[in-house]
C-alpha cells in the first residue's frame, strides 16, 4: 500500500501509515487482533487499555507485535483507576503512538519523545487542544458531538475547522465519520485524518457481540441517547430499553459499590486502596467514578455478552450509516476509493 495507493497527509507521515484512518481505542473491542487488522490494512490501530491491568497491557502489546510489524498505538484514559500504571507500561514497551484522554499528559509526551514515540491527545474544545499543543503533543483527536461516548456540545463540522485554525499540530477528526464521503469531508475541513469507532465495531474482525452488531446495522441516525446519566460524563450510546432505563434512573449507588469491586478485581487493585483513594479525591470525583463503575459494567456486558436487557453500547449517530459487516481491509479499501471519487467529483464541480 505504498506509492500511488497511499493517501498522504501529515498524519500518515507522522505515524508511517498508508491511510489517515485510525481505530479509536474502544474497551473490549480494540483488542490486539483488531488493532493488528487495522494496522495491516494501512491504518493505525489503537489498543484500548481501560479494562486491562499492567500485566495484561504488556501482554497485549506483545501480542500485537506478534501479529503485525506495522505501526500501532495504545490509549490511556487517565481518569480511570490503573490508567497511569498502564501508561507507564506503554512507555516501557516503546509503543509507537500513545493516545491519552481525560487528564494531563505532559509527562507522557516527555517520556515518549525520548524513544521517538508520538503522542495524541483526545480533546473536545480549544482550551484542552491548546494546552496539549503547548506541552508538545504531536496531534489531537477532535471529538465532535456526533461521536460515540464522550463528545461534547460542538459538532465535528464546526469543531474540526475551529481547531485547525488555532493549532499548528495536526488535527484528526472523530465523530460522524464512517465512509469515504466522511474522509473527504474531514480533509476538506482541514483535518489530516479521521478516527472511527462506530464503523470499526461492526466489522468481521470486531469482537463486538453479534446482538449489538445487528442492532448497529438496523438502527437509524436518530437512534442514540446523549446523557450524563450513563457514566457520569456526557456520553452517546445506542438507544435501547436498557439505555433509557439508565438515563431515567441516574446513579445507582448500590450497583456502583458492587461494580467498583468488580473493577478493582479485574484491574488487580486492592479494593480498600481504590475505595479510600476515591473518597480522598473529593465528592464530585467520587460521584463521577461511581457513575463510571456502572457504565463500565453496562458497556462490558453489551460488548462481550450481547446482553440486551442490561448492556449499553456507546455508538455515534453515524451508526445509521452503517449497513453491513465487511472485513477491516474491505472497509478501509472502499473508504479510500470512495474518498478519491468524491474528490474527483468536487474537483469537477469547483473547476
PyMOL commands that set and color helices and strands:
alter all, ss='L'
color gray80, all
select helices_A, chain A and resi 3-5+10-15+32-40+54-67+83-92+106-114+126-134+156-164+180-188+198-201+210-218+241-249+253-266+271-280+283-305+317-321+328-350
alter helices_A, ss='H'
color red, helices_A
select strands_A, chain A and resi 21-23+45-47+72-77+97-101+118-123+139-143+170-174+193-196+224-227+235-238
alter strands_A, ss='S'
color yellow, strands_A
deselect
rebuild
show_as cartoon
